[in-house]
Amino acid sequence: MNRFKLVTDTSADLPRDYLEQNDITVLSLAYIIDGETYGWENPMDDHEFYSKMRKGSMPTTSQVNMGDATELFEELIKENDEILCVSFSSGLSGTYNSVAVAAQNVCEAHPQKKIRVVDTKAASLGQGLMVDYALKMRNEGKSLDETADFLEQNYNHFVHVFTVDDLNHLYRGGRVSRATAFVGTLANIKPILHVDDQGHLINIGKVRGRKKSLIELVNLMEKKIGDHVKDNQRIFISHGDSAEDAQFVAEEVKKRFGIDSFLINYVGPTIGAHSGPGTIALFFYGDER
């Protein structure tokens, strides 16, 4: 059976052992903190990354370079006739556009080969969940086109709901105003956000207090999951160095829906640089985003 090669990028926040065990190749988005540049090949420990942010370090990130994407595709195409790249949201980064152009250039040079790049309009483990679905479809014998078509036609069913602990990081990223960040911090206001159908971060509510914000994520899941709660799906949860809170959300999901299959991992530095320590995000396949 001719299996296509799966590629994603570091924004998917999938565990390194998951990627290695499933032969998934990764494009790296770089991040800079305290004057040093890091990426997939030379990562900073996630806990250390968030510890630095808590002490005042302000990291920056950069998108996947088209030259690096071209180089990777040229290397992979030597041993793979077909490649599916599941890419970071075009609504949040220029990565998709760079990778899509690189794929087109490589295919023009190798017309007997095929590369499809899917704009997930997703981020963090929402993107990771789409990679997981692609992996399952590949393992079931689905073709490259069947898998890519499914992701492109159903991306709006991959639901992202999340909250942050510190509004100032969203202010830095232009997601909330300075006044909102200041007043919200004083009043212990926690925003509730999601990723919309265009792949943008959107504020959809607010609650007072950390625990209420975590429960609100599960409330939103109840509203959005619909009949897909019966799908025996695996729920993905990512966190900004807040493993106990992530586990709390998992337990609430288990109690409310009877679901007991989870993948929990850090929000990686690419996303975490903008969402900050304490972020908790919940991802699942539902009726709509």
Buried (B, 14 or more C-beta within 10 A) or exposed (E): EEBBBBBBBBBBBBBEEBBEEBEBBBBBBBBBBEEEEBBBEEBBEBEEBBEBBEEEBEBEBBBBBBEBBBEBBBEBBEEBBBBBBBBBBBBBBEBBBBBBBBBBBBBEEBEEBBBBBBBBBBBBBBBBBBBBBBBEBBEEEBBBEEBBBBBEEEBBBBBBBBBBBBBBBBBBBEBBEEEBBBEBBEEEBBBBBBBBEEBBBEEEBBBEEBEBBBBBBBBBBEEBBBEBBEEEBBBBBBBBBBEEBBBBBBEBBBEBBEBEEBBBBBBBBBBBBBBBBBBBBBBBBBEEB
